[in-house]
Each structure stands twice: as structure tokens, then as C-alpha cells.
Amino acid sequence: MATAEAQVTPLSGLYEVLSAFGLLAALEPDVPAKPFHVEIVAPTVGSLRGASGLPIAADRSLSEVDQTDIAIVPLMMFAEADWKTGRYPDIVDWLQRMYRGGATLCSTCTGVLLLAETGLLAGRQTTIHWAFAPTFQRNFPDIGLRLEEVLITAGDPERFVMTGGVFSWHDLALHLITRFVGPSAAQSMARLMLLDWHSQGQAPYVGFLPVLDHGDALILDLQKWLETHFSIANPIEEMSHRCGHSTRSLERRFRKATGLSPLDYVQNIRIEAAKRRLERSNKPLDEITSEVGYENPAFFRRVFKRHVCMTPGAYRRKFLIPRVPVSR
């Protein structure tokens, strides 16, 4: 499925991987040569330009497709990460019809916004790139959001498959191959195309996006203060002193404004600061622990792993900015 806001890379990537079985079958004869018949459909047939301006060629229009086994809505980009419902009523109607006809509906990243508009995900859970979580939650409060997951299936029997993150289309492609062709074929395709299974989910990639538009000036002032004072020994007591509220009163007001307790908020800021230091320096972990406000390295490691789903050492190995090779 293509729209004028679609990103070309996930769309073309899925198309090419699911169409690459001819090459794979030549290398591994046990793999079927064409288990999928892949087409790009759009509201109208012909060429359109995606979000980046690159062209997308649609094979058929929506009105020409009355039935399909799988329908995929790819990642879309839109202004200020703010989704406005009602942009594509014809696509929403088409997705509903395909679902009634037995199709499995899939999405990568922000494509789930169109799936959500069908009403078919109400009361279910899904995932999306963390940067688009606020607009998703504003538009679809009746759908649970699990940002730590990279792929979620829902329905009976799992007729919704949704992934979060720009390159989570790798996970969707491999999931569909596993499901409709077999796990060995998926593993073979992953080797052939250098595809990644993001088995640790999105948690290592998720950034902290604090709520700032809550309208509580006192809490906003404390949030700004925390940006540069998060590492002091007792930030919550200091905030209570600064605003003249008891700790309990502050917690109620802070949670109402931001959705987090002051302690959880401080921990999120500290973990983000630690992630930047792990990515950009070779400082010892004990030094980073102290810089972001923790006295006990073992406690810091537990808090870090709870938030990021990997240890600080594993995070550094994965995300440390590599040195540029110097030619000699």
C-alpha cells in the first residue's frame, strides 16, 4: 500500500525481499521460487512521490483489488510528527474490506495509524516508533501502546501484525516468511539479504520524550530545572523545597502533569544522560554512574537494564560511535 506520505525504503525493501525467492531458490533448492505475489497498490494507479520526493510506481489502484491475503501499510512521514485523522478515507475503507475478506493486515512503524483508523484495533495492543507515540495516544486512546516491542501480533488467529521503528520492516518481512513459508526459509533469507531480527525489541532505541504541554507552569519550571540538576544527591527533596509543596503533594501534582512520578522522571533523565555518555565516550562505568547521579554502580546497572533491557556494557558495545578508519 502506497501513499504520498510513504517512505520509499521500507516499501521497496519489503517488495524486494518478498520478491527475492527466485534467487534464494537457486541457492537453496528446498525453498519455493515464488511463495508471494507482491504488488504495490495506491488510491490511483501510476506514479506518485513518497515523503522524500522519490517516485513510487503503483501496480494497481485500490478499486482494482477486491481480495488479498496480506495487506501492508508502510511507514509514513508527516509534518511535526502530528497525525491528522481522515486523510485517507478510501484506504481505510479498503483495509476494512480486505480484512472482512480474510486478509492479514500489517503495518510498519507509523503505518499503524491507518490501521488504527479502521477501528479494528480498538481494545488491542500495538507498537509504533517512540517519536510518534504522543500523536498515536492522542488520536487512539482506546488502543494500548507497547513501545518496548518491535513486533506485535493481535487478533484470532493473529490477523494483525504491526512493527515499530524505521527498519522494523526487516522483522515484518522475516515474520511473514516464517509464517507463510517456514522458519528455515526466513533464516535463509536473512542470511542472503543481511536482514536483522531486532530480538531485543525497541527498548534500547527508545528515547525519553517528557510531556511539556500540560499547562502547569510550576511543574514545567521544575522540569526545566531538572535538565541541568538531575544528578544532585536529592533532586526530589530539592524540588519540594523550591516549589513549597510537601513531597507527597508534589508527587500528586507532578504525576498529574507529566504522567510520571518525580522519581521515575528523574530516573528517565539520568538514564538518557548515561546513554549519551556510553555512546560518545570511553569513560569507565563507575565514572558515568557518578556523573548521572548514582552512588552505587550495581544499583545503576539494575536501573539501566530495567529501562533499556540491556546492561550498560552491552549498550555501549552496540551503540558506541565507531572511530572513522584512517587510510595509510
N, C-alpha and C positions, 0 to 999 in steps of 0.2 A: 504494500500500500504506500503510495507516494503522495505527498502534499507539497505545497510551495514552501513550507517551513521545515521539510525533512532535511536531515544531514545525509549527504551522499555516501560517506564512508560506511556507516552501519548498513545502509540499504544495499549498496553494491557488495559489501562484504558478505552479507547473508546470501545474496543472489549467487555470488561466485562460489562460495563454499558448498551450498546445497546443489549447485550445478556441476561440481568438480568430480563426480563419481566416475566419469569416464576415465579420467587419468588415474584415479585411485584403483579402479578395477583392473587397469592394465598392469599395475604394480602388484596388486593383491587379488588374484582371480576369484577368491571366495566372496568378494564384495560385489553387490549388484551394480550394474553400469548406470542405471537411471532410476533410482527409487523415488525421486521427486521430479515433478514437472513445475518449474518455477516461472512465474510471470510477475511483472510489475503492473499494478493497476492504479488508476488515479481517477478523479472525478471526470476528466475528459482524456481521450486518447491523444498521443503525440508527445511533444517535448515540453517540459516545464523546467524551471530553475529552482534548485533547492535553496536552503537558507544561506549558503555561502556563495551562491551565484553559479555553481556548477550545474550543468544540464542533467536532467533525468529523463529518460525515454520510457514512456508508459506503453506497455504492450496492448492493454485493453482498458476500456472505461468501465466504471462500476456497473453501468446498465447492461454491459455485455457479460457479466459474471453472475450467474444465478446460483452457483453452488461451488464450494471448495472445501477441502479437508482441513486446511490450515490458512489462517489469515494473520498477517504480521503487520503491526503498526510500528514503524521505526522511530528512532529518536527525532525530535523536532526542536528547533531553536526559535525563541521568540523574545521580543523586546523586554528587557529588565526582569527576565525570569518570572513574568506575571501572566498566567494563563487566563484568557477570557473565554468562557464557555460560549457555545453557539456558533463557532467559526465554521464548522464543517458538518452541518446537519445531514447532508447527503451521505457522508462517510459513516456517521453514527447510525443512520438508518440501515446502511448496507451491512455494517458489522452485526447489528441486531438480526437481520435476515440471515446472514451466514451462520450465526450461532443457532438460530431456530432450525436451520438445515443440517445441523450436526457438526459444524466446524469447530476446531480448537482455535481460540483467539489468543494471540500472542502480542507482546509489546517489548520493545527495548527502551529503557530509560523513560523519557518524557512521553513516549507513545502511549503509556498507560493513562494519560489524561483523556485521550479519546475513548479508550476502553471504559474509563470511569463514567464518561458522559452517556454511555448506553444504559446505565442503571443496573447492569448485570453484576457489578462488583459490590453492590450495597451489602453491608454486613460482613464482607470478606476482608482479607488482608492482602496487601500488595507491597511493592517496593518501587523506589524511584531514586534518581541521583539526589544526594543530600542537599544540593543547592536549590532544588526545586520543591523541597518538602514544604516550605511555607505556603506557596501558592496551591499545592495539592491539598493541604489541610484546610485552607480557607474555602476552597471550592467543593471539597468532598469530605466533610467531617464524619460521614457515616461509613467511611472505609478506613480500616486500620492500616497504619504505615509502619513497616519494619525496615528501617534504613540499614540495619546491620546485615541484612540478607542481600545476596547478589541475584538470587533466582527464587521465585516463589510460584508454586502451583496452587490452584484452587479449583473448587467445583468437584462434581462427581460425574464422570471419572477424570478429574484434573483437566478440564477443558479450558482453563485459563493458565497461561504460562507468561510470567512477567519478570523482567530483569531490570536491575538498576545500574546506572553507570554507563559512560560513553562506550567503553569496549566490552560491556557485558553481552554484546551481540555474539561474542565468542561462546559464552555459556549457553545462550539460546540455541545457536547452531548445533552445538555438541549435544544439548539436551534432546533436540528434535531428532538428531541422527540416532542417539541411543534409544529413543522411544520407538521410532518407526523403522529403523534398520537393525540396530543392535549395538551393544556396548563396544564390541571389538571394532566395528566399523567406525564408531566415534573416536576411539583411541587412535586408529589408523589415520583418520582424517586430521586429528590434532597433530600428529607427527608430521604429516605431509605438509600442512599449511601453517605450522608453528602457532597453533591456537592454544590459548591458555584457559584452563579451568581456574576460576577465581575461588578456590575452595575455602579460603578464609573469609569469604563474604566481602561486604563493603566497609566493615568496621575500621580497618586500617586506613582507609581513604577518607572517611567522613570527617569533615571539619566542623568546628563549633560555630553555629550561627545564633548568637544571642538575640532574643526578642527586644527590640528597641522602640517599637512604635506603640507601646502600651498606654501612653498618656500620663504616666505617673512621674512627674518631674523629679521628685525626691529620689525615687529608685533609679531613674536614669542618671542622676548625678552620682549615685553610688556606683553604678556600673562603669561610668567613665573613670571614677577614682580607682576602681579595681584594675583597670587596664594597665596601670603603672605601679600598683601597690599590692598585687595579688600574692607576692612572695613574702610579705611580712609575717611575723610569727602568729598573730591572732587577728586575721582580717575581719572576721565576723564581729568580734568584740569591738574593734575599731570602728566598723560601720555603725554599730549600735550607738556608740559614743558620738559619732559625727552627726547622726540624724536625731538623736534624743529619744529614740524608742528603746524599749526593752528588747532583749534578744528574741523573745517569743513573739512580740508584736511585729518586729522587723521581719521575722521569718514568714508570718502570715502575709504581710504586705508585699514582700519580695516575691513569694511564690505566686501570689495572685497576679502580679505584673509580668513576671518572666516565665512562669510555668515550672520553675526550679527553686529548690531551697537555696539559701545563701551558700551552704556547704557544697552542694552539688555544682552550683555555679562557679565557685572558686576552684573546685577540682577540675572542671572543664577547661577553665582558663589556664590553669597550671599544666594540664596535660598538653594543651595546644602549644604552650611555650616550650615544653620539653620536646615535643615532636620537632619543632623548628631547630632546636639545638642538636638533636640527634641527626637530622637531615644535613645540617650545614657545618658541623664541626666534628672534631675527633676528641672532644673533651671527655675525660673519664666520667662514667655514670654517676659516681659519688659527687662530683662537682656539679653536674647538671641537677642532681637531686636537690642539693643545697640552693642552687640559683633559683629554682622554681618554687621553693618554699617548704620543702620536706626535710626533716632531720634524719629520718631513718630510711636508708636505701631499700631495705627489704619491703617496708610498707609502701614506698613509692612504686616499686615493681609490681606489687599486688594491685594498687590502684590503676596503674598504667595498663596492665593486662586486662583488668575488668572493663576499661573503657575502649581499648584498641583491639582486644582479642589476640594480642601477641605481646611477647616480652619486649622491653626496650632494646635489648640486644638484637632480637630478630627484626624489629622495626628499623633499626639502624642499617642492618645488612641489606634490607630490602630497599630503603629509600635514601641512603646516604648519596649525596650528589657526587657522581664519579669525577675523577680528575680527567681533563682532556688529554688524550695521548699526545706526546710531543715527538714529532718526527726528527730523526737524527741523520 
